[in-house]
Each structure stands twice: as structure tokens, then as C-alpha cells.
Amino acid sequence: MDKKSNRVYDKIFRLAGDAFNGHERTPKHLLRALNKVEGELKRSRINHIETTKRINNILKVIEAYARLDLQKKAPVGRSGNHFDALATGINMLGEELQSSTVSLNEKVVLLKEVHHRVKNNLQIISSLLRLQADQIGDKKLASIFCDNQRRIQSMALVHETLYRSKNISKVNFANYLEILVRSAKGAYTDVRKIQFQIEAESHELRIDIAIPCGLIINELVTNSFKYAFNGRTKGKIQLKFGREVSKGKGFYKLTVSDNGVGLPKNFNINNSGALGLQLVSLLIEQLGGKLLVKSNNGTSFSIVFPSMIIMYP
Amino acid sequence: MPKDKCKIIYTAIFTTWLDEFGICRTVVKTNAVITLKDAQENTSAVNRISDNGCPPLLVDLREIKSINKDARDHFAMRDRKPGITAIAMLLKSPLSKVIGNFFLGINMPSVPTKLFTSEERAIEWLRKNFIKTRPA
């Protein structure tokens, strides 16, 4: 046998495995070795197809879970091998995910219901105060009732915004401002033409921040309505809300301004004696914020407060 | 496997008995698919075999195929009296290891639980920590 034929025999016998070591180099044995190699190639092709199929099955289940289609299950074989382990683990994770999703959805529905009921209760109190205000002959006393009615209304609107929104724990403050202004317009039905302008960035605030902010806006808007446009037939109230960054820290800035008559000289919010402004001062303190007041061609109250505050530790 | 003369309870999926050390042993059948019914049957078997004596439990999951969520929640014993003092789980295949690890995380039982691949070590852990020896 020449050198080249010997190399061919060596290579094929090596591929066929140890059983062919030192075998007689005849065409009969060569054919046997080739049959063995062919059989192994076939088996490996089948294994490869089987592996790809199982991987695809598992991938399809993961894709379904990503879409929250949690009914899908990966097939588990009888051998308990790594693929079966993968499939079992994924199936079990799917079951746990389904159970968590169901309980989470139940909680969201329950929370929405709670916000709905709180809003309804506040609305009832607000309506009662308005009805009583209508029955009181004394204008000053009636005005006190109306002020409180609007304060409660501003809180009710936070709960309304929450149960109508997708995110049950946070209020989209731009949406809330729209609703609050709509409500305020309805509350002040006088002959003057008061225009509202809102410039608000779409930020989500927690309820414990949104409520004091809503109350502050309510007080300042009420203040403008009551005193800013005395002797005038028209006016403008502007609301601005946005986030700013200063020295690496985030702040929210809320501004309520009007183009009215401005504040009296030597005005000090802490000595003003008005309940509404005292309330504003307390609420700003609660937010950990600061107040900037400008009285030039009208009045501007700006409240700056940190965007990351824990109200009730 | 249980010794000849000891009391053995056979359910659809489990074989349960009390060994000479006072450890309650339970073995799942090959390719067992455990449902809530099987899990409840097993709890009842463990209680009967130990005469409600609250023994430690050695669960042999080496041949398990799957266990559904209801059964896992039942074995987690969150809303019932455990009836056992500890669980040692015996695992072998990759599949049984995945299931065992679920019991260490997501479906953690309310009693001390540990995973083993060696039966001797599992028995040693249970005997050392959960079997009370009588004073001489």
C-alpha cells in the first residue's frame, strides 16, 4: 500500500474511533469504518435539529412571557437534562409571574377604588360647604365656607387625577393643573374676564407632594381672584411648573402670577394675617421649599422645592 | 429505601416512612408531576407517619419531573402549621436542582430548608440540628 493510501486509512480509522485501532487495512474494514462515521454524522445532525427545536421552544415561551402571555408552557422531556431543567425553570417563573401580575392588578383596581371613594367623600363635603355658604346671609362668613370648599375640591381633584391615570401612585401634575384651573374657572363666576395661562412640564408627583402643591395653587389663585383685579374688568393668571437643576440637585419650580394691582407695600407673607397665605407658608415648609415673591406689574409667587423629598418617613 | 419492618405510606407520587433516626423520609417517584392533591396527600402521610410529632423531613426529589405552583405554595406552608421542623432536599438532575432552588427563593418554606446532593450529608445536617437526643 502506498504512502497516500495509508494516510487515507489512518484518517478514516481515527474518525471511526478506538475500535478500528490496528485493524486490517482492507476495503471491507474501510467500508465498515465509513459506515460508522456516517452513522455518527447522522446522529449528530439529528441531535443538532433536536437542540435547535428545543431552544426555539424555550425562546417562544420567553417571548410570550415578555408579552405577558403567561399561559404558554415549554415542553419538558423525561430525561431531566439541562433542557428539561431550563424548560421547567421557565415554566415555574411564568407561574410565579402570572400570580404576581394577578395580585398586582387586583391591588391597582383596589387602590383606584379607594381613590374614587376618597374623591367622592371629599366632593360630598365640598358640596355641603357650598350649599351652606349659599344659605348664609353674612357675606364674610359665606366667603369662609367657599374658601374651604375650594380647598377640599383641590384635594378631591388629586384623587380624581390618580384614579383616572395609568400610574396609580403618582399624579401627572400638568394634567392636574388643567383640571384644577377648569374647576377654579367654574367656581369664580363673576363679570370680570379673567384669563388663565398654564405652562407646565409633564412631571409625575407623589400624592403627598401633589396635595400641598394643589392647595398652594388654590390659595394663590383665590388670592388673585379676590384682590388682584379690584377695579379692573379683565386680568390674567399664569401658572408655571417645571423642573430645574442647580448645583447638581433637582428642584421643582411652581409659579403663580397675575397682572393685577400688585401687593401692598411692606407685604410679608408671615405677617399678612390672611389664613390662606398662612396656609401657603406652612405648606411650603412641609415641602421643604422656599418662596420668592415679586410685585412688579402684578404679583408673582414662586415656590422652589427639592424634587426628591420624603414627606412621611 | 425504607427498612423492612417500618411503617410505609404509599401515595400516588410519594413513598413516605420514618427512619431509625427519627427523620421522616419521603421519595418522589420517577418522572413525578406533583400537583396540589399530591402535595396534600404527602402532608397527610408525613403527619400520620410521625403521629404529628413534628419530625425533620428529608425529601428525595432526585427523580422529579415537575411541580405546579399550587403544590409549591402548599409546601411553602405559609398559611398553616408546618408539622415538621426542617426540610433537607435531595437533588441530582439539573431539573431537580432548578426545582430545589425555587424552594430556597420564591417558594421558601416556613421552616429551615437546605439543598443537598449527598444523602449522607442531608441526614447529618438534620440529625445534628433537628433531632433531640435523650439525656443519658
HADDOCK unambig.tbl for C-alpha pairs under 7 A between the chains (distance, minus, plus):
assign (segid A and resid 78 and name CA) (segid B and resid 31 and name CA) 6.42 0.50 0.50
assign (segid A and resid 78 and name CA) (segid B and resid 65 and name CA) 6.95 0.50 0.50
assign (segid A and resid 80 and name CA) (segid B and resid 65 and name CA) 6.75 0.50 0.50
assign (segid A and resid 80 and name CA) (segid B and resid 93 and name CA) 5.92 0.50 0.50
assign (segid A and resid 80 and name CA) (segid B and resid 94 and name CA) 6.60 0.50 0.50
assign (segid A and resid 80 and name CA) (segid B and resid 95 and name CA) 5.24 0.50 0.50
assign (segid A and resid 81 and name CA) (segid B and resid 93 and name CA) 6.66 0.50 0.50
assign (segid A and resid 81 and name CA) (segid B and resid 94 and name CA) 6.04 0.50 0.50
assign (segid A and resid 81 and name CA) (segid B and resid 95 and name CA) 6.53 0.50 0.50
assign (segid A and resid 82 and name CA) (segid B and resid 94 and name CA) 5.64 0.50 0.50
assign (segid A and resid 82 and name CA) (segid B and resid 95 and name CA) 6.81 0.50 0.50
assign (segid A and resid 84 and name CA) (segid B and resid 95 and name CA) 6.06 0.50 0.50
assign (segid A and resid 85 and name CA) (segid B and resid 94 and name CA) 5.41 0.50 0.50
assign (segid A and resid 85 and name CA) (segid B and resid 95 and name CA) 3.70 0.50 0.50
assign (segid A and resid 85 and name CA) (segid B and resid 98 and name CA) 6.20 0.50 0.50
assign (segid A and resid 88 and name CA) (segid B and resid 66 and name CA) 6.76 0.50 0.50
assign (segid A and resid 88 and name CA) (segid B and resid 95 and name CA) 6.83 0.50 0.50
assign (segid A and resid 89 and name CA) (segid B and resid 98 and name CA) 5.95 0.50 0.50
assign (segid A and resid 95 and name CA) (segid B and resid 69 and name CA) 6.33 0.50 0.50
